[in-house]
Each structure stands twice: as structure tokens, then as C-alpha cells.
């Protein structure tokens, strides 16, 4: 492949990425109603829903290494197409499930698609950007545009899903299936990139893959910066993932009508879109305090929501609870762009996929523990007490971690130790 064709392929990927992310970053028509769908239409309990989510994240954990190997073998573009096909199968299975075992099968297929996506998507964009000082800024700008557009589309589809659910609980899942088909078509439009400047072989043997994965693990252990970021990513991303279920459970507990679920989720996603686009200003304003500014208010808001839901169900309390859920959406919008900027800085393509595998392991472990803990609590208490306990636990963990992270994250490049700043593979 000549340089001109390679440059053209990179441009195509960079232009396509925001469009793809707008429609494919996550399942559309899904999150605002999935709790209600499984509990009301399929008669699962709230505890079973959380156990299913724990199984999903456990599957993601188990699949990280084999899927990382698969991506290196067949390439990111083909892997992304397979990922979206898995999402199509998952949404179809949701329509026909009759028992908990079938739900677990669906979640396992969903896990395959999800892990493939998380390994491939951000790397496809990062590989398509010019190497240099502006790479991080370009990545944040393009990824931020795609994320903000996704939140807008997700807000609109959530609104539709809420009203569609009232008409027929199966309608939102059918719409989700159609959206996944469109995502699969878009994924086929990406171009494969071979970056000779970074001296990466497109295909690796099994032994070579595990050797490089071992090097990435050793790099993670040596680099306090990377290790801290991965811990933070696991805790906050795991909480954000489980907040979807906690939110639906709380809203149902305070007797919010089903058709308002979509409206609340839509408003939350619209605010997330604004914050995803404004993340560069948030980063410039807070710099090395950015992660603390995002993490601590997220966990404290969980505690406040729980107390308000426990105290009473007056209209004032309901409004405040909804506003706090919207506030959490704002944090999520900025966080989901900025955290990948932190994680991708100072890495090269050779290690980026392996670090994505390790990164997702941290996230999966955290998500599993939070889901199992939440499921256990829901067996003994209500959703209000559950979100209070989880919020308190996460607040303590994040404060301890942020204290440990001082002097290790958010520094200028020249302030880091060599092992923190750059991955140096063995010759």
C-alpha cells in the first residue's frame, strides 16, 4: 500500500469515526427501558437483572485475552464488523428470551461484541491520526464530537423508547435491533491501517502476542501513572455502568411513570452531549484536578439520591433526584472522553491494544464486584438503601485512590519518570 493510499485511508477513518460513534458507541433505544423490559415484560427480578449484568462483565473479563489475540490476528476493521454482528444477535435474543439461562446466553454474546468494540474503536481513530504533539488534542476533538453527537441521538432514541415501551414493550428492542444493523453497515466502511512508522506487524503469533501482553503487564506494574489511571478507570467506569440499573430501580421505587423514564434519560444524555463537547474546556480549567472533579461529585450524588428516595416521595424530592441523575449524565459525558485521553497519552500502537485489554480487565473486575454487591443488597433492602451503600463505598475508595495518585498523574511530560512516560519494549 503506497503512502498516498494510506493517507487517504486515514482521512476516511477520521471523517467516518464521529458518524460511526454517533450511531454505534453503545446500544440505542436500550438503556432507558431495559430494566423495565426485563422486569415487567420478561418477569425477571431486580436482583436477577444485576446478576445478569455481573455475568456480562465476568464474560467480558474472561474474553479479554482471547479477543485481544483475535483482534491482532484479523485486524481492527474485521473485528469491529464482528462486534456489531454480535450486537445484532444480542438484541434479537432479547426479543425471544423465555428464562434466565437464555438471558445469560444473550449477555455472553453481548460481551463478545462489547469487548471487540472497546479494543478496536478508539484505536482505529488513534491509529488514523498523525503522530506528534497534537495527536492527543486531535483525538479528544474528534472523539468528543462523536461522543456529543451520540448523546444527542441517544437522548432522542431514549425519548422514543420511553413512549414506545408504553405502546408495546417489544418496540424499543426492535428499534435497537435495526440500529445495530445500521452500525454493522457503518463498521464495514472503515479502512485498515498499517503504520510502518511505529513498526508494528499486522498479524502476530500466539506466543508473540502473550509476550507483548506480558510486557504490557510489566509496564503497568512499573508505571505508577498507568496503574493509577487503570484503577481509577475501573472504579468510575464500573460505577457508571451500574448506575443505569440503579437509576431505573430508584425511579421505579419512587413511582415515576414508565413513559417518563425515556424523558429523564433523554435529558441526561443531552447534557452529557454538551459536556462531552466541552470536555476540552473542563480539562484546561482543572488540569491535574480533573479526575477528582469528576469522580467525587459522581459518588456523592449517589448518596444524596438514596437519602432523598428513602426520606419520602414528595414532588420536590422527585425533582431533585431527577436533577441529580442529569448531573451524573453531565459527569459521564466529560469523563468518557477525557479518561481515554489520559490513557492513550505517551503510548504507541504496539502496546495500545494490549493496554486496552488490561484496562478492560480492571473495568470488568470493578463492574462485577459492584453488580454482585448491588444484587446482594437488593435481596435484603430496597433500591434507595442500595445506592446509598454503594455510593458511600465508592466515595471512600475514590478519595483514597486520588490521594495515592498525587504526584503520579496529571503531570507535565518532563515531570514523569522514564518508566511512567514511555513504553520501552524488549529488543
C-alpha positions as CSV (number, residue, x, y, z in Angstrom):
1,X,0.0,0.0,0.0
2,X,1.5,3.3,-1.1
3,X,1.7,6.4,1.2
4,X,-0.9,8.3,-0.8
5,X,-3.5,5.5,-0.3
6,X,-2.5,5.1,3.3
7,X,-3.1,8.8,4.0
8,X,-6.4,8.7,2.2
9,X,-7.5,5.7,4.3
10,X,-6.6,7.6,7.5
11,X,-8.7,10.6,6.3
12,X,-11.6,8.3,5.6
13,X,-11.4,6.8,9.0
14,X,-11.1,10.1,10.8
15,X,-14.1,11.5,8.9
16,X,-16.2,8.3,9.4
17,X,-15.4,7.9,13.1
18,X,-17.6,10.7,14.5
19,X,-20.5,9.4,12.3
20,X,-19.9,5.8,13.5
21,X,-19.6,6.8,17.1
22,X,-22.8,8.9,16.9
23,X,-24.8,5.9,16.0
24,X,-22.8,3.0,17.3
25,X,-20.9,3.9,20.5
26,X,-23.5,2.0,22.6
27,X,-26.9,0.4,22.2
28,X,-29.6,2.9,21.1
29,X,-33.2,2.6,22.3
30,X,-31.9,0.3,25.1
31,X,-30.7,1.7,28.4
32,X,-33.7,3.9,29.2
33,X,-36.1,0.9,29.2
34,X,-34.0,-2.3,29.6
35,X,-34.6,-2.6,33.3
36,X,-38.4,-2.1,32.8
37,X,-38.4,-4.5,29.8
38,X,-36.7,-7.3,31.8
39,X,-38.7,-6.8,35.0
40,X,-42.1,-6.1,33.5
41,X,-42.2,-7.7,30.1
42,X,-39.9,-10.7,30.9
43,X,-40.7,-11.0,34.6
44,X,-37.2,-11.0,36.0
45,X,-36.4,-9.6,39.4
46,X,-34.2,-6.6,40.0
47,X,-31.7,-8.9,41.7
48,X,-31.7,-11.1,38.6
49,X,-31.1,-8.1,36.3
50,X,-28.0,-7.2,38.3
51,X,-26.8,-10.8,38.4
52,X,-27.2,-10.8,34.6
53,X,-25.1,-7.7,34.4
54,X,-22.5,-9.3,36.7
55,X,-22.4,-12.3,34.3
56,X,-22.0,-9.9,31.4
57,X,-19.0,-8.2,32.9
58,X,-17.5,-11.5,34.1
59,X,-17.8,-12.7,30.5
60,X,-16.0,-9.6,29.3
61,X,-13.2,-10.3,31.8
62,X,-12.7,-13.9,30.6
63,X,-12.9,-12.8,26.9
64,X,-10.3,-10.0,27.1
65,X,-7.2,-12.0,26.2
66,X,-8.7,-14.3,23.5
67,X,-10.4,-11.3,21.9
68,X,-7.2,-9.2,22.1
69,X,-5.5,-12.1,20.3
70,X,-8.3,-12.3,17.7
71,X,-8.1,-8.5,17.0
72,X,-4.3,-8.8,16.4
73,X,-4.9,-11.7,14.1
74,X,-7.7,-10.5,11.9
75,X,-7.3,-6.7,12.3
76,X,-9.4,-4.0,13.9
77,X,-11.8,-3.4,11.0
78,X,-12.9,-7.0,10.7
79,X,-13.1,-7.3,14.4
80,X,-15.4,-4.2,14.6
81,X,-17.7,-5.7,12.0
82,X,-17.9,-9.0,14.0
83,X,-18.6,-6.9,17.2
84,X,-21.6,-5.2,15.6
85,X,-22.9,-8.5,14.3
86,X,-22.8,-9.8,17.9
87,X,-24.8,-6.7,19.0
88,X,-27.4,-7.6,16.3
89,X,-27.7,-11.1,17.7
90,X,-28.0,-9.9,21.3
91,X,-30.8,-7.5,20.5
92,X,-32.6,-10.3,18.6
93,X,-32.2,-12.7,21.6
94,X,-33.7,-10.1,23.9
95,X,-36.9,-10.4,21.8
96,X,-37.3,-14.1,22.2
97,X,-35.8,-15.0,25.7
98,X,-38.1,-17.0,28.0
99,X,-35.9,-17.7,31.0
100,X,-32.8,-16.6,32.9
101,X,-30.4,-19.0,31.2
102,X,-31.3,-17.6,27.8
103,X,-30.7,-14.1,29.1
104,X,-27.2,-15.2,30.2
105,X,-26.6,-16.6,26.7
106,X,-27.6,-13.2,25.3
107,X,-25.3,-11.4,27.7
108,X,-22.4,-13.6,26.7
109,X,-22.9,-12.7,23.0
110,X,-23.2,-9.1,24.0
111,X,-19.9,-9.4,25.9
112,X,-18.1,-10.7,22.8
113,X,-19.3,-7.7,20.8
114,X,-18.7,-5.2,23.6
115,X,-15.1,-6.4,24.2
116,X,-14.3,-6.3,20.5
117,X,-15.7,-2.8,20.3
118,X,-13.8,-1.4,23.2
119,X,-10.5,-2.9,21.9
120,X,-11.0,-1.6,18.4
121,X,-12.9,1.7,18.3
122,X,-10.6,4.2,20.0
123,X,-7.6,2.5,18.5
124,X,-9.0,2.8,15.0
125,X,-9.2,6.6,15.4
126,X,-5.9,6.9,17.2
127,X,-4.1,4.9,14.5
128,X,-5.6,7.2,11.9
129,X,-4.2,10.4,13.4
130,X,-0.8,11.9,12.6
131,X,2.0,11.1,15.1
132,X,3.1,14.2,17.0
133,X,2.3,16.6,19.9
134,X,-1.2,17.4,18.6
135,X,-2.2,13.8,18.4
136,X,-3.8,13.8,21.9
137,X,-5.7,17.1,21.1
138,X,-6.9,15.8,17.7
139,X,-8.1,12.6,19.3
140,X,-10.0,14.4,22.0
141,X,-11.6,16.8,19.5
142,X,-12.8,14.1,17.1
143,X,-13.8,11.7,19.8
144,X,-15.6,14.5,21.6
145,X,-17.6,15.4,18.5
146,X,-18.6,11.8,18.0
147,X,-19.5,11.4,21.7
148,X,-21.5,14.6,21.9
149,X,-23.5,13.6,18.8
150,X,-24.1,10.1,20.2
151,X,-25.5,11.6,23.4
152,X,-27.9,13.7,21.3
153,X,-29.0,10.7,19.2
154,X,-29.3,8.6,22.3
155,X,-31.4,11.2,24.0
156,X,-33.8,11.3,21.1
157,X,-34.0,7.5,20.8
158,X,-34.4,7.2,24.6
159,X,-37.4,9.6,24.4
160,X,-38.9,7.5,21.6
161,X,-38.1,4.3,23.6
162,X,-40.0,5.5,26.6
163,X,-43.2,6.2,24.8
164,X,-42.8,3.1,22.5
165,X,-42.5,0.9,25.6
166,X,-45.9,2.2,26.9
167,X,-47.4,1.2,23.5
168,X,-45.6,-2.1,23.3
169,X,-42.6,-3.2,25.5
170,X,-41.1,-5.0,22.5
171,X,-40.9,-2.0,20.2
172,X,-37.8,-0.4,21.7
173,X,-35.9,-3.7,21.4
174,X,-37.0,-4.0,17.7
175,X,-35.7,-0.4,17.1
176,X,-32.4,-1.4,18.9
177,X,-32.0,-4.3,16.5
178,X,-32.5,-2.1,13.5
179,X,-29.9,0.4,14.9
180,X,-27.4,-2.4,15.3
181,X,-27.8,-3.4,11.7
182,X,-27.0,0.2,10.6
183,X,-24.0,0.1,12.9
184,X,-22.8,-3.1,11.2
185,X,-23.0,-1.4,7.8
186,X,-21.1,1.6,9.0
187,X,-18.3,-0.6,10.5
188,X,-17.7,-2.1,7.1
189,X,-16.8,1.3,5.7
190,X,-13.6,1.7,7.9
191,X,-10.2,1.2,6.2
192,X,-7.4,-1.0,7.5
193,X,-4.4,1.0,8.6
194,X,-0.8,-0.3,8.7
195,X,1.5,2.1,10.5
196,X,5.0,1.4,9.3
197,X,6.4,4.4,11.3
198,X,5.5,2.6,14.5
199,X,7.0,-0.7,13.3
200,X,4.0,-2.9,14.1
201,X,3.3,-6.2,12.5
202,X,-0.3,-6.6,11.5
203,X,-0.5,-10.2,12.5
204,X,1.2,-11.8,15.5
205,X,1.6,-15.4,16.6
206,X,0.1,-16.6,19.8
207,X,3.4,-16.7,21.5
208,X,4.4,-13.2,20.4
209,X,1.0,-11.8,21.5
210,X,1.4,-13.2,25.0
211,X,5.0,-12.0,25.1
212,X,3.8,-8.5,24.3
213,X,0.9,-8.8,26.7
214,X,3.3,-9.8,29.4
215,X,5.5,-6.7,28.6
216,X,2.3,-4.5,28.8
217,X,1.5,-6.0,32.3
218,X,5.1,-5.4,33.4
219,X,4.9,-1.9,32.1
220,X,1.7,-1.4,34.0
221,X,3.3,-2.6,37.2
222,X,6.3,-0.3,36.7
223,X,4.4,2.8,35.7
224,X,2.6,4.2,38.7
225,X,0.9,6.6,36.3
226,X,-0.7,3.9,34.2
227,X,-1.5,1.7,37.2
228,X,-3.3,4.6,39.0
229,X,-5.3,5.5,35.8
230,X,-6.4,1.9,35.3
231,X,-7.6,1.7,38.9
232,X,-9.5,5.0,38.5
233,X,-10.9,3.9,35.2
234,X,-12.1,0.6,36.7
235,X,-13.8,2.2,39.7
236,X,-15.5,5.1,37.9
237,X,-16.4,3.2,34.7
238,X,-17.7,0.3,36.7
239,X,-20.0,2.6,38.8
240,X,-21.2,4.4,35.7
241,X,-22.1,1.1,34.1
242,X,-24.2,0.0,37.1
243,X,-25.8,3.4,37.6
244,X,-28.1,2.6,34.7
245,X,-29.8,-0.2,36.7
246,X,-29.6,1.7,40.0
247,X,-31.3,4.7,38.3
248,X,-34.1,2.7,36.9
249,X,-34.6,0.8,40.1
250,X,-34.8,4.1,42.1
251,X,-37.2,5.8,39.6
252,X,-39.5,2.8,39.8
253,X,-39.2,2.8,43.6
254,X,-40.4,6.4,43.8
255,X,-43.3,5.7,41.4
256,X,-42.1,7.6,38.3
257,X,-44.4,6.6,35.4
258,X,-42.7,4.4,32.7
259,X,-43.1,6.9,29.9
260,X,-41.1,9.5,31.9
261,X,-38.1,7.1,32.0
262,X,-37.3,8.0,28.4
263,X,-37.6,11.7,29.0
264,X,-35.3,11.7,32.0
265,X,-32.7,9.6,30.2
266,X,-33.0,11.8,27.2
267,X,-32.4,15.0,29.2
268,X,-29.4,13.3,30.9
269,X,-27.9,12.3,27.5
270,X,-28.4,15.8,26.1
271,X,-26.5,17.3,29.0
272,X,-23.9,14.6,28.5
273,X,-23.6,15.6,24.9
274,X,-22.9,19.2,25.9
275,X,-20.2,18.2,28.4
276,X,-18.6,15.7,26.0
277,X,-18.1,18.5,23.6
278,X,-17.0,20.9,26.3
279,X,-14.5,18.4,27.9
280,X,-11.5,20.3,26.5
281,X,-12.5,23.4,28.5
282,X,-13.0,21.2,31.6
283,X,-9.6,19.8,31.1
284,X,-8.0,23.2,30.6
285,X,-9.8,24.6,33.7
286,X,-9.0,21.9,36.2
287,X,-5.8,20.2,34.7
288,X,-4.5,17.7,37.2
289,X,-7.6,18.0,39.4
290,X,-9.9,16.9,36.5
291,X,-10.3,13.3,37.7
292,X,-11.1,14.4,41.3
293,X,-13.6,17.0,40.0
294,X,-15.4,14.3,38.0
295,X,-15.2,11.3,40.4
296,X,-16.1,12.6,43.8
297,X,-19.3,14.5,42.8
298,X,-20.4,11.4,41.0
299,X,-20.3,9.2,44.1
300,X,-21.6,11.8,46.5
301,X,-24.6,12.4,44.2
302,X,-25.5,8.7,44.6
303,X,-25.6,9.1,48.4
304,X,-27.8,12.1,48.1
305,X,-30.2,10.4,45.7
306,X,-30.5,7.4,48.0
307,X,-31.3,9.6,51.1
308,X,-33.9,11.6,49.2
309,X,-35.6,8.4,47.9
310,X,-35.5,6.9,51.4
311,X,-36.9,10.0,53.2
312,X,-40.0,10.4,51.0
313,X,-41.6,10.7,47.6
314,X,-42.8,14.3,47.5
315,X,-42.7,16.1,44.2
316,X,-39.8,18.3,45.4
317,X,-37.7,15.3,46.3
318,X,-38.5,13.6,42.9
319,X,-37.4,16.7,41.0
320,X,-34.1,16.9,42.9
321,X,-33.5,13.2,42.3
322,X,-34.1,13.6,38.6
323,X,-31.8,16.7,38.5
324,X,-29.0,14.7,40.2
325,X,-29.4,11.9,37.7
326,X,-29.0,14.6,35.0
327,X,-25.9,15.9,36.8
328,X,-24.5,12.4,36.7
329,X,-25.1,12.4,32.9
330,X,-23.0,15.6,32.7
331,X,-20.1,14.0,34.5
332,X,-20.4,10.9,32.3
333,X,-20.2,12.9,29.1
334,X,-16.9,14.7,30.0
335,X,-15.4,11.6,31.7
336,X,-15.9,9.2,28.8
337,X,-13.8,11.4,26.6
338,X,-11.2,12.6,29.0
339,X,-10.3,9.3,30.6
340,X,-9.2,7.8,27.2
341,X,-7.1,10.9,26.5
342,X,-5.2,10.2,29.8
343,X,-4.9,6.5,29.0
344,X,-3.7,6.9,25.4
345,X,-1.2,9.6,26.1
346,X,2.5,8.5,25.9
347,X,1.7,5.2,24.3
348,X,2.4,3.7,20.9
349,X,0.4,1.4,18.7
350,X,2.4,-1.6,19.7
351,X,1.2,-1.5,23.3
352,X,-2.1,0.3,22.9
353,X,-4.2,-2.7,22.1
354,X,-2.6,-4.7,25.0
355,X,-3.2,-1.8,27.4
356,X,-6.8,-1.8,26.2
357,X,-7.0,-5.4,27.2
358,X,-5.6,-4.7,30.7
359,X,-7.7,-1.6,31.0
360,X,-10.9,-3.6,30.3
361,X,-9.9,-6.2,32.9
362,X,-9.8,-3.5,35.6
363,X,-13.2,-2.3,34.4
364,X,-14.7,-5.8,34.3
365,X,-13.5,-6.7,37.8
366,X,-14.9,-3.5,39.2
367,X,-18.2,-3.8,37.4
368,X,-18.6,-7.5,38.5
369,X,-18.0,-6.6,42.2
370,X,-20.4,-3.6,42.1
371,X,-23.1,-5.7,40.3
372,X,-22.8,-8.6,42.7
373,X,-22.7,-6.3,45.7
374,X,-25.8,-4.5,44.3
375,X,-27.6,-7.7,43.6
376,X,-26.9,-9.0,47.1
377,X,-28.2,-5.7,48.7
378,X,-31.3,-5.7,46.6
379,X,-32.2,-9.1,48.0
380,X,-32.2,-7.7,51.5
381,X,-33.2,-4.0,51.1
382,X,-34.7,-1.5,48.6
383,X,-33.0,0.5,45.8
384,X,-32.7,3.6,48.0
385,X,-30.6,1.9,50.6
386,X,-28.6,0.0,47.9
387,X,-27.5,3.2,46.1
388,X,-26.6,4.9,49.5
389,X,-24.3,2.0,50.5
390,X,-22.7,1.7,47.1
391,X,-22.2,5.5,46.9
392,X,-20.6,5.6,50.4
393,X,-18.3,2.7,49.5
394,X,-17.2,4.2,46.1
395,X,-16.7,7.6,47.7
396,X,-14.2,6.2,50.2
397,X,-12.4,4.2,47.6
398,X,-12.0,7.1,45.1
399,X,-10.8,9.5,47.8
400,X,-8.2,7.0,48.9
401,X,-7.1,6.4,45.3
402,X,-7.0,10.1,44.4
403,X,-4.8,10.7,47.5
404,X,-2.5,7.9,46.2
405,X,-2.5,9.4,42.7
406,X,-1.0,12.8,43.8
407,X,2.4,13.3,42.1
408,X,1.8,10.3,39.8
409,X,-1.0,11.5,37.4
410,X,-1.6,14.8,35.6
411,X,2.0,16.0,35.5
412,X,3.8,17.6,32.6
413,X,5.8,15.0,30.4
414,X,9.2,16.2,31.8
415,X,8.0,15.6,35.4
416,X,7.4,11.9,34.9
417,X,10.0,9.2,35.4
418,X,11.1,7.4,32.3
419,X,9.2,4.2,33.2
420,X,6.0,6.2,33.7
421,X,6.2,8.1,30.5
422,X,7.1,5.7,27.8
423,X,6.7,2.0,26.9
424,X,10.1,0.5,26.0
425,X,9.7,-3.0,24.5
426,X,12.4,-5.5,24.8
427,X,14.5,-5.9,21.7
